[in-house]
Amino acid sequence: MRAMGPSERSLVVDGVALTVRVERKRVKNVNARLLGSVLAISAPQRLPEAELERIIPELASKLVRRVRAREVNSAENVAQRARSIAARFPEPPRVTEVRFVATQTRSWGSYSPTTGVVRLSLVLRQMPGWVLEAVLAHELAHAFHPNHSRAFWRLLRQVCPSTERAHGFLAGVSWLAGRWQSLPPVERALLEVPEGDGGDDD
């Protein structure tokens, strides 16, 4: 059986418009490459079309988010900001690298005392600076307290006075994100605050 020629279709994933080129080949697995706005897919010849249609959006989302994270990390280095926050601690925790990642979905960030690497949700890049700093402080505080004990919160509030404010901000973001698609159009429009009316973003 010869490989089939490529077919093209349009796909919008995570708000990004892509041209998907699918080619059936003698391969065992579905492979994907993102070249600009073109998603090149090579798929096994015998893979059912329905299964391929399910896989493509998942692969596209993964690649789009990976590219976005790479763009953000190359455009801005937040390690210096993290080190300035680390200096507020009685014993500054080590910070070797800070990365925005698209795989951080269950928490806003993580920190490894062993490697000194801080990982932050890519979403935080679009939030006010004081929120980002509060998350950095939160993760670095785990170098001293691996849990969320009273001692942890006491230390965190000393290092970052805006902790409670940031916690409330992130709780509101999570609440709204989980309900945005189900909101009636009028309520959704009311929540779309014009640029410049969203408050302090320093």
C-alpha positions as CSV (number, residue, x, y, z in Angstrom):
1,M,0.0,0.0,0.0
2,R,1.4,3.4,-1.0
3,A,1.4,6.4,1.3
4,M,-1.5,8.8,0.6
5,G,-0.9,12.4,-0.4
6,P,-1.3,15.1,2.2
7,S,-4.7,16.7,2.9
8,E,-5.3,20.2,4.3
9,R,-7.8,21.6,6.7
10,S,-8.1,24.6,9.1
11,L,-8.0,24.4,12.9
12,V,-8.2,26.9,15.6
13,V,-6.7,25.8,18.9
14,D,-6.1,28.0,22.0
15,G,-7.1,30.9,19.8
16,V,-4.4,30.3,17.2
17,A,-5.4,29.6,13.6
18,L,-3.5,26.7,12.0
19,T,-3.4,25.0,8.7
20,V,-3.2,21.2,9.3
21,R,-1.5,19.1,6.7
22,V,-2.2,15.4,7.2
23,E,-0.2,12.7,5.4
24,R,-0.7,9.0,5.8
25,K,2.6,7.1,6.0
26,R,4.2,3.9,7.0
27,V,4.7,5.0,10.6
28,K,3.7,3.4,13.9
29,N,2.6,6.5,15.7
30,V,1.1,9.9,14.9
31,N,3.8,12.5,14.6
32,A,3.4,16.3,14.6
33,R,5.5,19.3,13.8
34,L,4.5,23.0,14.1
35,L,6.2,25.2,11.4
36,G,4.9,28.7,11.8
37,S,1.1,28.4,11.4
38,V,1.3,25.0,9.7
39,L,0.8,21.8,11.7
40,A,2.3,18.9,9.7
41,I,0.9,15.5,10.8
42,S,2.1,12.1,9.7
43,A,-0.2,9.3,10.7
44,P,-0.3,5.5,10.3
45,Q,-2.2,4.4,7.2
46,R,-4.6,2.2,9.1
47,L,-5.4,4.5,11.9
48,P,-9.2,5.2,11.9
49,E,-10.1,8.7,10.9
50,A,-12.2,9.3,14.0
51,E,-9.2,8.5,16.2
52,L,-7.0,10.8,14.2
53,E,-9.5,13.6,14.5
54,R,-9.5,13.2,18.3
55,I,-5.7,13.2,18.5
56,I,-4.9,16.2,16.2
57,P,-6.4,18.9,18.5
58,E,-4.5,17.5,21.5
59,L,-1.2,17.5,19.7
60,A,-1.9,21.0,18.2
61,S,-2.6,22.4,21.7
62,K,0.5,20.9,23.2
63,L,2.7,22.3,20.4
64,V,1.1,25.7,20.4
65,R,1.6,26.1,24.1
66,R,5.2,24.8,23.9
67,V,6.0,27.4,21.3
68,R,4.3,30.2,23.3
69,A,6.3,29.2,26.4
70,R,9.5,29.3,24.4
71,E,8.7,32.8,23.1
72,V,7.9,34.1,26.5
73,N,11.0,32.7,28.1
74,S,13.2,34.1,25.4
75,A,11.6,37.5,25.6
76,E,11.8,38.0,29.4
77,N,14.1,36.8,32.1
78,V,12.3,36.7,35.5
79,A,15.1,35.1,37.3
80,Q,16.4,38.5,38.5
81,R,13.0,39.4,39.9
82,A,13.0,36.0,41.7
83,R,16.4,36.6,43.1
84,S,15.4,40.0,44.5
85,I,12.5,38.3,46.3
86,A,14.8,35.5,47.5
87,A,17.0,38.2,49.1
88,R,14.1,39.2,51.4
89,F,14.2,35.8,53.2
90,P,16.4,35.5,56.3
91,E,18.4,32.9,54.4
92,P,17.9,33.5,50.6
93,P,16.9,30.3,48.8
94,R,18.9,29.5,45.7
95,V,17.4,30.5,42.3
96,T,19.2,29.2,39.3
97,E,16.4,29.5,36.7
98,V,12.8,30.6,36.3
99,R,10.7,29.2,33.5
100,F,7.2,29.9,32.3
101,V,5.7,26.5,31.3
102,A,2.5,25.5,29.7
103,T,2.3,22.2,31.6
104,Q,1.7,23.8,35.0
105,T,-2.0,23.2,35.2
106,R,-2.7,22.0,38.8
107,S,-0.8,24.8,40.5
108,W,0.5,28.3,39.8
109,G,4.1,27.3,40.3
110,S,6.6,25.0,41.8
111,Y,10.1,25.2,43.2
112,S,12.9,22.6,43.5
113,P,15.3,23.5,46.4
114,T,17.7,20.8,45.0
115,T,18.1,22.5,41.5
116,G,17.0,26.0,42.4
117,V,14.6,26.0,39.4
118,V,11.2,27.8,39.7
119,R,8.5,26.8,37.2
120,L,5.5,29.2,36.7
121,S,2.3,28.8,34.9
122,L,2.4,30.6,31.5
123,V,-0.8,32.3,32.5
124,L,1.0,34.3,35.2
125,R,3.0,36.2,32.5
126,Q,-0.2,38.2,31.6
127,M,-1.1,39.0,35.2
128,P,-0.1,42.1,37.3
129,G,3.5,42.1,38.5
130,W,2.6,42.0,42.1
131,V,0.7,38.8,41.6
132,L,3.7,37.2,39.9
133,E,5.9,38.3,42.7
134,A,3.5,36.8,45.3
135,V,3.6,33.5,43.5
136,L,7.4,33.6,43.3
137,A,7.6,34.3,47.1
138,H,5.1,31.5,47.8
139,E,7.1,28.9,45.9
140,L,10.4,30.1,47.4
141,A,8.9,29.9,50.9
142,H,8.6,26.2,50.4
143,A,12.4,26.0,50.6
144,F,11.9,26.4,54.4
145,H,8.4,24.8,54.8
146,P,7.3,22.1,52.4
147,N,3.7,22.4,53.6
148,H,1.2,25.1,54.2
149,S,1.7,25.3,58.0
150,R,1.2,28.4,60.1
151,A,5.0,28.9,60.0
152,F,4.9,28.8,56.2
153,W,2.2,31.5,56.0
154,R,3.9,33.6,58.7
155,L,7.2,33.6,56.8
156,L,5.4,34.3,53.5
157,R,3.5,37.3,54.8
158,Q,6.7,38.7,56.2
159,V,8.5,38.4,52.8
160,C,5.5,39.4,50.7
161,P,2.9,41.7,52.3
162,S,0.6,41.4,49.3
163,T,0.2,37.7,49.8
164,E,-3.5,37.9,50.8
165,R,-4.4,40.3,48.0
166,A,-2.7,38.0,45.4
167,H,-4.4,34.9,46.8
168,G,-7.8,36.6,46.4
169,F,-6.9,37.7,42.9
170,L,-5.9,34.2,41.8
171,A,-9.0,32.7,43.4
172,G,-11.1,35.1,41.4
173,V,-9.3,34.3,38.2
174,S,-9.8,30.5,38.8
175,W,-13.5,31.0,39.6
176,L,-14.1,33.1,36.5
177,A,-12.1,30.8,34.2
178,G,-14.1,27.8,35.3
179,R,-17.4,29.5,34.5
180,W,-16.6,31.8,31.6
181,Q,-18.0,29.6,28.8
182,S,-21.3,29.0,30.7
183,L,-21.9,32.7,31.5
184,P,-24.8,34.3,29.6
185,P,-23.7,36.8,26.9
186,V,-24.9,39.9,28.8
187,E,-23.0,39.0,32.0
188,R,-19.9,38.1,30.0
189,A,-20.0,41.4,28.2
190,L,-20.3,43.3,31.5
191,L,-17.1,41.6,32.7
192,E,-15.1,42.6,29.7
193,V,-13.6,45.7,31.3
194,P,-12.3,48.3,28.8
195,E,-8.5,48.6,28.7
196,G,-7.2,51.1,31.3
197,D,-10.0,50.4,33.8
198,G,-8.6,47.2,35.2
199,G,-6.7,48.7,38.1
200,D,-3.1,48.6,39.1
201,D,-0.9,46.2,37.1
202,D,2.6,47.1,38.5
